[in-house]
Amino acid sequence: MQYDKSFKEEALKLSDEIGVKAAAAQLGIPYNTLSGWRNNRKKFGPGFYCGSGHKRMSADPIGQKIRELEKENAELKHANEILQEALGFFAQRRKK
């Protein structure tokens, strides 16, 4: 079942006040669902809810920088592989 962002926010507030198990029972949602929302909030920061149509982005600027650097590193590795293949190709042509 899909839950909208406002429902998730209210469910999380309620679970903070009365506990996860009691909130899940009161709202009629599975315990694991509410627990997962709490874990996502803890991991990705407030305002993030899985299934809300928003991309998972850590609120942590260091985490964002790491992802950017990992992406750049992968692109540079790929470019390096292309250049090495080209070097090998031209070296073979030169030997002929």
Secondary structure as GFF3:
##gff-version 3
##sequence-region A 1 96
A	DSSP	alpha_helix	5	18	.	.	.	ID=ss1
A	DSSP	alpha_helix	20	27	.	.	.	ID=ss2
A	DSSP	alpha_helix	31	44	.	.	.	ID=ss3
A	DSSP	alpha_helix	61	95	.	.	.	ID=ss4
###
